[in-house]
């Protein structure tokens, strides 16, 4: 039984390998290293060529745009018209509320030539309570 098992093992008496039961061929490490190094150099060269190609396309496109659209050359420094996006919305809101409080709480001229003034809200409420609300005289008032 042991004899039958030996014939199935690699290198046993049933196989054509000379000199025992193991393989004597070694892997050529130098060839594998050379191949990997060549692959790495090729990858670096291909990436460099692609980068140069993209640089060429970008410069060609910018030249085409400046030739085709001469006004586009100054567009980089142009800012959009007002109103622009707020950089500090909370601060802007606080400034707006402070300005509104100042306008609504102080006396001042609205139109000096026509004599229109503004008064604080509290003073306006007191005057309205003293004088009463204005009433219209209309066709319903005449019949009563």
C-alpha positions as CSV (number, residue, x, y, z in Angstrom):
1,X,0.0,0.0,0.0
2,X,2.8,2.4,0.7
3,X,4.2,1.6,-2.7
4,X,1.0,2.8,-4.4
5,X,1.0,6.0,-2.5
6,X,4.6,6.8,-3.6
7,X,3.8,6.6,-7.2
8,X,1.2,9.3,-7.0
9,X,3.4,11.8,-5.2
10,X,5.3,14.2,-7.4
11,X,8.8,12.9,-7.9
12,X,7.9,9.4,-7.0
13,X,9.0,6.4,-9.0
14,X,5.9,6.8,-11.4
15,X,7.1,10.3,-12.7
16,X,9.8,11.3,-15.1
17,X,11.7,13.7,-12.9
18,X,15.3,13.0,-12.3
19,X,16.8,13.2,-8.9
20,X,14.2,12.9,-6.2
21,X,10.9,14.3,-5.2
22,X,11.3,18.1,-5.4
23,X,11.7,20.6,-8.2
24,X,15.1,22.2,-8.7
25,X,14.1,25.1,-10.9
26,X,14.4,28.5,-9.1
27,X,12.3,31.6,-9.9
28,X,14.3,34.3,-11.7
29,X,13.9,37.1,-9.2
30,X,16.1,39.5,-11.3
31,X,13.7,39.1,-14.3
32,X,10.6,39.8,-12.1
33,X,12.3,42.8,-10.6
34,X,13.4,44.1,-14.0
35,X,9.8,43.7,-15.3
36,X,8.3,45.6,-12.3
37,X,10.8,48.3,-12.7
38,X,10.0,48.6,-16.4
39,X,6.3,48.7,-15.6
40,X,6.9,51.5,-13.1
41,X,9.0,53.5,-15.5
42,X,6.3,53.1,-18.2
43,X,3.5,54.2,-15.9
44,X,5.4,57.3,-14.8
45,X,6.2,58.2,-18.5
46,X,2.5,57.6,-19.5
47,X,1.3,59.8,-16.6
48,X,3.8,62.5,-17.5
49,X,2.7,62.5,-21.1
50,X,-1.0,62.7,-20.2
51,X,-0.2,65.7,-17.8
52,X,1.7,67.5,-20.7
53,X,-1.2,66.8,-23.0
54,X,-3.7,68.3,-20.6
55,X,-1.5,71.4,-20.1
56,X,-1.4,71.8,-23.9
57,X,-5.2,71.5,-24.2
58,X,-5.7,74.0,-21.4
59,X,-3.4,76.6,-22.9
60,X,-5.0,76.0,-26.4
61,X,-8.5,76.5,-24.9
62,X,-7.6,79.7,-23.1
63,X,-6.1,81.1,-26.3
64,X,-9.2,80.1,-28.2
65,X,-11.5,81.8,-25.7
66,X,-9.5,85.0,-25.6
67,X,-9.4,85.1,-29.4
68,X,-13.1,84.2,-29.8
69,X,-14.4,86.3,-26.9
70,X,-12.2,89.3,-26.3
71,X,-14.4,90.6,-23.5
72,X,-13.9,87.4,-21.6
73,X,-10.3,88.4,-20.8
74,X,-11.4,90.9,-18.1
75,X,-14.1,88.6,-16.6
76,X,-11.9,87.2,-13.8
77,X,-11.8,90.5,-11.9
78,X,-15.4,91.5,-12.5
79,X,-17.7,91.2,-9.5
80,X,-21.4,90.6,-9.7
81,X,-23.8,93.5,-9.2
82,X,-25.4,94.4,-5.9
83,X,-26.9,92.7,-3.9
84,X,-24.1,90.1,-3.4
85,X,-24.1,87.1,-1.1
86,X,-23.8,88.0,2.6
87,X,-20.6,87.1,4.3
88,X,-22.0,87.9,7.8
89,X,-25.8,87.6,7.7
90,X,-26.3,87.8,11.5
91,X,-24.2,91.0,11.7
92,X,-26.0,92.5,8.8
93,X,-29.4,91.7,10.4
94,X,-28.2,93.3,13.7
95,X,-27.1,96.4,11.8
96,X,-30.5,96.6,10.0
97,X,-32.4,96.2,13.2
98,X,-30.3,98.9,14.9
99,X,-30.9,101.3,12.0
100,X,-34.6,100.6,12.1
101,X,-34.8,101.2,15.8
102,X,-33.0,104.5,15.4
103,X,-35.4,105.6,12.6
104,X,-38.5,104.4,14.5
105,X,-37.4,105.9,17.8
106,X,-36.2,109.4,16.9
107,X,-37.5,112.6,15.4
108,X,-36.4,113.6,12.0
109,X,-37.3,115.1,8.6
110,X,-38.7,112.8,5.9
111,X,-39.1,115.7,3.4
112,X,-38.1,119.1,4.6
113,X,-39.5,121.0,1.6
114,X,-43.0,119.7,2.2
115,X,-42.8,119.7,6.0
116,X,-43.1,116.0,6.5
117,X,-41.5,114.7,9.7
118,X,-41.2,111.4,11.4
119,X,-41.8,111.0,15.1
120,X,-41.1,108.1,17.5
121,X,-43.8,105.4,17.6
122,X,-44.6,106.0,21.3
123,X,-45.2,109.7,20.6
124,X,-47.4,108.8,17.6
125,X,-49.5,106.5,19.7
126,X,-50.0,109.2,22.4
127,X,-51.0,111.7,19.7
128,X,-53.5,109.2,18.2
129,X,-55.1,108.5,21.5
130,X,-55.4,112.3,22.3
131,X,-56.8,113.3,18.9
132,X,-58.6,110.1,18.0
133,X,-58.7,108.3,14.7
134,X,-59.7,110.3,11.7
135,X,-63.2,109.5,10.4
136,X,-64.5,109.9,6.8
137,X,-67.7,111.5,6.1
138,X,-69.4,109.6,3.4
139,X,-72.9,109.0,2.0
140,X,-73.8,106.8,4.9
141,X,-73.1,109.6,7.5
142,X,-75.5,112.1,5.8
143,X,-78.5,109.8,6.0
144,X,-78.4,109.3,9.8
